Amino acid sequence: MFNSRNGSLRIGVVAGELSGDMLGGGLIRALRVHYPDAQIEGIGGPQMLAAGMESHYPLELLSVMGLVEVLGRYRALKRCHDGLRRHFLQQRPDVFIGIDAPDFNLSLERALKVAGVPVVHYVSPTVWAWRAYRLPKIARACDLMLTLFPFEAAYYEKHRLPVRFVGHPLAAQIPLENDPRPSRAALGLEAAGCYVALLPGSRFSEVSRLSRPFLETARWLLARRPHLRFIVPLANPHMREAFMQVAKDFSELPLLLLDGQARTAMTAADVVLLASGTATLEAALLKRPMVVAYKLATLTYWLAKWLLTVPYVSQPNLLAGRELVPELIQAAATPAQLGAALLAWLDDPAAVQTFKVACTEIHQRLQADSDQLAATAILELLASRQALPLPVTAHSD
């Protein structure tokens, strides 16, 4: 088990999608400052793998959202869940960290907590927005919740659950001001052009549902503004292939397809059309005006609508406490409505400036050394549980 003398530490960690992989990569690097030889395993993506973890299953397996979508992958998810549960119960880690993916992670966390493994959940489930009945399950499943946003920490404190606000790593990574010209030059784009970034999502279900309406929106825009150009970053080859299957019907569109490089694409753009999710926060931190869209399976949408207790779905609006950016969900996500909302940004520089001021305030509230704060909170939990002093960092004399 945990040994502070020789620095050995066994960590189980499971991330559920690319945004979780980004958080996990930074957290692992911060933990390795204290325990450079830590053994880290579970499920992760490219950033976590680069930080030195061993992934037993592909990250894409968990990157699914919605009741109907999960049911379609139930057997594979259950095999993965059961396999990890057996593995971590047989070879118990010193701490288990579930990063987002609450429907998958919370039950795994509960089993490990019952077995005596300290458990941390990183990224709060949206209990403050819907499905508040999950609070007792969260309390039974984890010893500490790490939240990205201050209002989440306040919610858990109100309900007397152990919590630590650590800020959002993106707020530390992204400068307060972002000139589009270097990104345009890096992508080979004209400095004086007008560009729309299209981000249909990082999950297959999102790309399959949003690619066509996004491309139809681009066609609608081009008919009215022939000078516009479109930048489309796609998360991985699987998503690129799914997008291309639809894009072949839109060969007249001036599209620049990118493998990854979402941040570069958004920085280069004048306005962004994107799926609801972490990318909306990234766009806000980049101070890029946006239109948020989302489409779910019909049953999933009506269940979500019935359970939702907040008026917004996008992170900029939730953080601002008002409609900072347009949200067009389900049937409202039509080419005409999406296109008109995008043109409204392009035609109103004063509105864009007001938006940038609001986003700067959000940015400043979220700035913190999130990776190190999260790592410190986890190590403090371990120290309190095992009566050990805090570990000496790898760089101390």
C-alpha positions as CSV (number, residue, x, y, z in Angstrom):
1,M,0.0,0.0,0.0
2,F,0.9,3.7,0.4
3,N,4.6,4.2,1.2
4,S,5.7,7.8,1.7
5,R,9.3,6.8,2.2
6,N,10.1,5.4,-1.2
7,G,7.4,7.4,-3.0
8,S,5.5,4.4,-4.3
9,L,1.9,5.1,-4.9
10,R,-0.8,3.1,-6.7
11,I,-3.5,5.2,-8.3
12,G,-6.7,4.0,-10.1
13,V,-8.2,6.6,-12.4
14,V,-11.0,6.5,-14.9
15,A,-11.9,9.3,-17.3
16,G,-14.9,9.2,-19.6
17,E,-14.1,11.5,-22.5
18,L,-11.6,13.9,-24.0
19,S,-12.4,16.7,-21.5
20,G,-11.8,14.3,-18.7
21,D,-8.6,13.2,-20.3
22,M,-7.4,16.8,-20.3
23,L,-8.1,17.1,-16.6
24,G,-6.6,13.7,-15.9
25,G,-3.4,14.5,-17.8
26,G,-2.8,17.6,-15.8
27,L,-3.6,15.9,-12.5
28,I,-1.3,13.0,-13.2
29,R,1.6,15.3,-14.0
30,A,0.9,17.2,-10.7
31,L,0.8,14.0,-8.7
32,R,4.1,12.9,-10.3
33,V,5.8,16.0,-8.9
34,H,5.3,14.4,-5.5
35,Y,5.5,10.7,-6.5
36,P,7.4,10.4,-9.8
37,D,7.3,6.6,-9.6
38,A,3.5,6.3,-9.0
39,Q,1.8,3.4,-10.8
40,I,-1.3,4.8,-12.5
41,E,-3.9,2.7,-14.3
42,G,-7.5,2.6,-15.4
43,I,-9.0,4.3,-18.4
44,G,-7.6,7.4,-20.1
45,G,-6.9,9.1,-23.4
46,P,-3.9,10.6,-25.1
47,Q,-3.0,13.2,-22.5
48,M,-3.2,10.7,-19.6
49,L,-1.3,8.1,-21.5
50,A,1.4,10.7,-22.3
51,A,1.6,11.5,-18.5
52,G,2.5,7.8,-17.9
53,M,-0.7,6.0,-17.1
54,E,-1.7,2.5,-18.3
55,S,-5.2,2.4,-19.9
56,H,-7.0,-1.0,-19.8
57,Y,-9.8,0.0,-22.1
58,P,-10.1,2.7,-24.8
59,L,-11.5,6.1,-23.7
60,E,-13.9,6.1,-26.6
61,L,-15.8,3.2,-25.0
62,L,-17.1,5.5,-22.3
63,S,-17.7,8.6,-24.5
64,V,-21.4,8.2,-24.9
65,M,-24.2,10.4,-23.6
66,G,-28.0,9.9,-23.3
67,L,-30.2,7.0,-22.1
68,V,-30.8,5.5,-25.5
69,E,-27.2,5.8,-26.6
70,V,-26.0,4.1,-23.4
71,L,-28.5,1.3,-23.8
72,G,-27.1,0.6,-27.2
73,R,-23.6,0.1,-25.7
74,Y,-24.7,-1.5,-22.5
75,R,-23.0,-4.9,-22.8
76,A,-19.6,-3.4,-23.7
77,L,-19.9,-0.9,-20.9
78,K,-20.9,-3.6,-18.3
79,R,-18.0,-5.8,-19.3
80,C,-15.6,-2.9,-18.9
81,H,-17.2,-1.9,-15.6
82,D,-17.1,-5.4,-14.2
83,G,-13.5,-5.9,-15.4
84,L,-12.3,-2.8,-13.7
85,R,-14.2,-3.6,-10.5
86,R,-12.6,-7.0,-10.3
87,H,-9.1,-5.7,-11.1
88,F,-9.2,-2.9,-8.5
89,L,-10.7,-5.1,-5.8
90,Q,-8.0,-7.7,-6.4
91,Q,-5.2,-5.1,-6.7
92,R,-6.4,-2.3,-4.5
93,P,-5.1,1.1,-5.4
94,D,-4.1,3.6,-2.6
95,V,-6.6,6.0,-4.1
96,F,-9.2,5.8,-6.9
97,I,-10.1,9.0,-8.9
98,G,-13.2,9.0,-11.0
99,I,-13.1,11.9,-13.5
100,D,-16.6,12.9,-14.7
101,A,-18.6,10.0,-16.3
102,P,-20.8,9.7,-13.1
103,D,-23.1,7.0,-14.4
104,F,-20.1,4.7,-14.9
105,N,-17.8,5.9,-12.1
106,L,-20.1,6.3,-9.1
107,S,-21.1,2.7,-8.9
108,L,-17.4,1.7,-9.4
109,E,-16.4,4.2,-6.7
110,R,-19.0,2.8,-4.3
111,A,-17.7,-0.7,-4.6
112,L,-14.1,0.5,-3.9
113,K,-15.1,2.8,-1.1
114,V,-16.9,-0.1,0.7
115,A,-13.7,-2.1,0.2
116,G,-11.7,0.6,2.1
117,V,-10.2,2.4,-0.9
118,P,-10.2,6.2,-0.5
119,V,-12.2,7.6,-3.4
120,V,-12.2,11.0,-5.1
121,H,-14.6,12.2,-7.8
122,Y,-13.3,15.0,-10.0
123,V,-15.9,17.1,-11.8
124,S,-19.3,17.3,-10.1
125,P,-22.3,15.6,-11.7
126,T,-24.9,18.2,-12.5
127,V,-27.0,17.4,-9.4
128,W,-27.5,21.2,-9.0
129,A,-29.2,21.2,-12.4
130,W,-31.1,17.9,-12.5
131,R,-31.3,14.5,-10.8
132,A,-30.7,15.9,-7.3
133,Y,-31.8,12.6,-6.0
134,R,-28.3,11.4,-6.8
135,L,-26.8,13.3,-3.8
136,P,-27.1,10.3,-1.4
137,K,-25.5,8.1,-4.0
138,I,-22.6,10.5,-4.4
139,A,-22.2,10.7,-0.6
140,R,-22.0,6.9,-0.4
141,A,-19.6,6.6,-3.4
142,C,-16.8,9.1,-2.7
143,D,-14.8,10.6,0.1
144,L,-14.1,13.9,-1.6
145,M,-15.6,15.9,-4.5
146,L,-13.4,18.2,-6.6
147,T,-15.4,20.9,-8.4
148,L,-14.4,23.1,-11.3
149,F,-16.9,25.9,-10.5
150,P,-17.4,27.8,-7.2
151,F,-21.2,27.5,-7.3
152,E,-20.8,23.7,-7.3
153,A,-18.7,23.8,-4.2
154,A,-21.3,26.0,-2.4
155,Y,-24.0,23.5,-3.3
156,Y,-22.1,20.5,-1.8
157,E,-21.2,22.6,1.3
158,K,-24.9,23.4,1.7
159,H,-25.5,19.6,1.8
160,R,-22.5,18.9,4.0
161,L,-20.6,16.8,1.5
162,P,-16.8,17.0,1.6
163,V,-15.8,19.2,-1.4
164,R,-12.9,21.3,-2.7
165,F,-13.2,23.9,-5.4
166,V,-10.0,23.7,-7.5
167,G,-10.8,26.0,-10.4
168,H,-10.8,25.0,-14.1
169,P,-7.4,24.1,-15.7
170,L,-8.5,25.8,-18.9
171,A,-8.7,29.1,-17.2
172,A,-5.0,28.9,-16.2
173,Q,-3.9,27.5,-19.6
174,I,-5.7,30.1,-21.8
175,P,-4.5,33.8,-21.7
176,L,-7.0,36.5,-20.9
177,E,-6.5,37.9,-24.4
178,N,-6.2,35.8,-27.6
179,D,-5.2,37.4,-30.9
180,P,-6.6,35.4,-33.9
181,R,-3.8,36.3,-36.3
182,P,-1.2,33.8,-35.1
183,S,-3.7,31.0,-35.2
184,R,-4.8,32.0,-38.7
185,A,-1.2,32.0,-39.8
186,A,-0.7,28.6,-38.3
187,L,-3.6,27.2,-40.2
188,G,-2.6,29.0,-43.5
189,L,-5.6,31.3,-43.4
190,E,-5.8,34.9,-44.6
191,A,-5.4,37.3,-41.7
192,A,-8.3,39.5,-43.0
193,G,-10.8,36.7,-43.7
194,C,-14.0,36.0,-41.8
195,Y,-14.2,32.5,-40.3
196,V,-16.8,30.4,-38.6
197,A,-15.6,27.4,-36.5
198,L,-17.9,24.4,-36.5
199,L,-17.5,22.0,-33.6
200,P,-20.1,19.2,-33.7
201,G,-18.8,17.5,-30.6
202,S,-16.3,15.0,-29.3
203,R,-18.7,12.0,-28.9
204,F,-19.8,9.9,-31.9
205,S,-23.5,10.4,-30.9
206,E,-23.0,14.2,-31.1
207,V,-21.1,14.2,-34.4
208,S,-23.7,11.9,-35.9
209,R,-26.6,14.2,-34.9
210,L,-25.1,17.6,-35.4
211,S,-22.9,17.3,-38.5
212,R,-25.8,17.7,-41.0
213,P,-27.5,20.6,-39.2
214,F,-24.1,22.3,-38.8
215,L,-23.3,21.9,-42.5
216,E,-26.7,23.0,-43.5
217,T,-26.2,26.1,-41.4
218,A,-22.9,26.7,-43.2
219,R,-24.7,26.4,-46.5
220,W,-27.4,28.8,-45.3
221,L,-24.7,31.3,-44.2
222,L,-22.7,31.0,-47.4
223,A,-25.8,31.9,-49.5
224,R,-26.0,35.2,-47.6
225,R,-22.3,35.9,-47.0
226,P,-20.3,34.3,-49.8
227,H,-17.0,35.5,-48.2
228,L,-17.3,33.3,-45.1
229,R,-15.0,30.3,-44.6
230,F,-15.5,27.4,-42.2
231,I,-13.0,25.6,-39.9
232,V,-13.9,22.2,-38.6
233,P,-11.7,20.6,-36.0
234,L,-12.5,16.9,-35.4
235,A,-11.5,15.1,-32.2
236,N,-10.1,11.9,-33.7
237,P,-10.1,9.9,-37.0
238,H,-13.3,8.1,-36.0
239,M,-15.1,11.5,-35.7
240,R,-13.5,12.7,-38.9
241,E,-14.8,9.7,-40.8
242,A,-18.3,10.2,-39.4
243,F,-18.3,13.9,-40.3
244,M,-17.0,13.1,-43.8
245,Q,-19.8,10.7,-44.5
246,V,-22.2,13.7,-44.2
247,A,-19.9,16.4,-45.7
248,K,-19.7,14.6,-49.1
249,D,-23.2,16.0,-49.7
250,F,-21.8,19.6,-49.1
251,S,-18.9,19.6,-51.5
252,E,-19.5,23.3,-52.5
253,L,-18.7,24.5,-48.9
254,P,-15.2,26.0,-48.3
255,L,-14.3,23.7,-45.3
256,L,-10.9,23.4,-43.6
257,L,-11.0,20.1,-41.8
258,L,-8.5,19.7,-38.9
259,D,-7.4,16.7,-36.9
260,G,-7.8,18.0,-33.4
261,Q,-6.6,21.6,-32.9
262,A,-10.0,22.7,-31.6
263,R,-8.5,25.6,-29.6
264,T,-6.5,26.9,-32.6
265,A,-9.7,26.7,-34.7
266,M,-11.8,28.6,-32.2
267,T,-9.0,31.2,-31.7
268,A,-8.8,31.8,-35.4
269,A,-12.6,32.2,-35.8
270,D,-14.8,35.2,-35.6
271,V,-17.7,33.2,-34.3
272,V,-18.2,29.6,-33.2
273,L,-21.1,27.1,-33.7
274,L,-20.6,24.2,-31.3
275,A,-22.2,21.4,-29.3
276,S,-23.0,22.0,-25.7
277,G,-20.2,20.8,-23.4
278,T,-16.7,21.7,-22.2
279,A,-15.9,23.4,-25.6
280,T,-18.4,26.1,-24.7
281,L,-16.3,27.1,-21.7
282,E,-13.1,27.0,-23.8
283,A,-14.8,29.3,-26.4
284,A,-15.8,31.7,-23.6
285,L,-12.3,31.7,-22.2
286,L,-11.0,32.5,-25.7
287,K,-13.6,35.3,-25.8
288,R,-15.1,34.0,-29.0
289,P,-18.9,34.7,-29.5
290,M,-20.7,31.5,-30.0
291,V,-24.0,29.8,-30.7
292,V,-24.7,26.6,-28.7
293,A,-26.7,23.7,-30.2
294,Y,-27.6,20.2,-29.1
295,K,-29.6,17.3,-30.2
296,L,-30.4,14.1,-28.2
297,A,-32.5,11.0,-28.9
298,T,-36.1,12.0,-28.5
299,L,-36.7,9.9,-25.3
300,T,-33.5,11.2,-23.7
301,Y,-34.4,14.8,-24.5
302,W,-37.9,14.6,-22.9
303,L,-36.6,12.9,-19.8
304,A,-33.8,15.5,-19.5
305,K,-36.3,18.3,-20.1
306,W,-38.6,17.0,-17.4
307,L,-35.8,16.6,-14.8
308,L,-33.9,19.8,-15.6
309,T,-34.1,22.5,-12.8
310,V,-31.9,25.2,-14.3
311,P,-32.8,27.5,-17.3
312,Y,-29.6,26.9,-19.3
313,V,-27.4,24.0,-20.5
314,S,-24.2,25.8,-21.7
315,Q,-21.4,26.6,-19.2
316,P,-21.1,30.3,-20.2
317,N,-24.7,30.9,-19.4
318,L,-24.6,28.9,-16.2
319,L,-21.6,30.8,-15.0
320,A,-23.0,34.2,-16.0
321,G,-26.4,33.4,-14.5
322,R,-28.0,34.8,-17.6
323,E,-28.3,34.2,-21.4
324,L,-24.8,35.2,-22.5
325,V,-24.9,33.1,-25.6
326,P,-27.9,31.7,-27.7
327,E,-28.8,28.0,-27.0
328,L,-30.7,26.2,-29.7
329,I,-31.7,22.8,-28.5
330,Q,-33.4,19.8,-30.3
331,A,-36.0,21.1,-32.8
332,A,-34.8,24.7,-32.4
333,A,-31.4,23.7,-33.9
334,T,-32.4,24.5,-37.5
335,P,-30.1,26.0,-40.2
336,A,-32.2,29.2,-40.3
337,Q,-32.2,29.8,-36.5
338,L,-28.5,28.8,-36.1
339,G,-27.5,30.9,-39.0
340,A,-29.4,33.9,-37.9
341,A,-27.9,33.7,-34.4
342,L,-24.4,33.5,-35.9
343,L,-25.0,36.5,-38.2
344,A,-26.3,38.5,-35.2
345,W,-22.8,38.2,-33.7
346,L,-21.1,39.1,-36.9
347,D,-23.3,42.1,-37.4
348,D,-23.1,43.5,-33.9
349,P,-19.6,44.5,-32.7
350,A,-21.0,46.2,-29.6
351,A,-22.7,42.9,-28.5
352,V,-19.4,41.1,-29.1
353,Q,-17.5,43.6,-26.9
354,T,-20.1,43.2,-24.1
355,F,-19.8,39.4,-24.4
356,K,-16.0,39.7,-24.1
357,V,-16.2,41.7,-20.9
358,A,-18.5,39.2,-19.3
359,C,-16.2,36.3,-20.4
360,T,-13.2,38.1,-18.9
361,E,-15.0,38.3,-15.5
362,I,-15.7,34.5,-15.7
363,H,-12.1,33.8,-16.7
364,Q,-10.7,35.6,-13.7
365,R,-13.1,33.8,-11.3
366,L,-11.9,30.4,-12.5
367,Q,-8.2,31.1,-12.6
368,A,-6.2,28.8,-10.3
369,D,-3.4,26.3,-10.4
370,S,-6.1,23.6,-10.7
371,D,-3.9,20.6,-11.3
372,Q,-1.8,21.3,-8.2
373,L,-4.8,22.2,-6.1
374,A,-6.5,18.9,-7.1
375,A,-3.3,16.9,-6.4
376,T,-2.8,18.5,-3.0
377,A,-6.4,17.8,-2.0
378,I,-6.0,14.1,-3.0
379,L,-2.7,13.8,-1.1
380,E,-4.2,15.5,2.0
381,L,-7.1,13.0,1.9
382,L,-4.6,10.2,1.9
383,A,-2.5,11.7,4.7
384,S,-5.6,12.2,6.8
385,R,-6.7,8.6,6.2
386,Q,-3.4,7.0,6.9
387,A,-1.9,9.4,9.5
388,L,1.0,10.1,7.2
389,P,2.9,13.4,6.7
390,L,2.4,15.1,3.4
391,P,4.8,13.6,0.9
392,V,8.1,15.3,0.1
393,T,8.1,16.6,-3.5
394,A,10.4,15.1,-6.1
395,H,12.2,18.5,-6.4
396,S,12.9,19.2,-2.8
397,D,16.4,19.0,-1.4
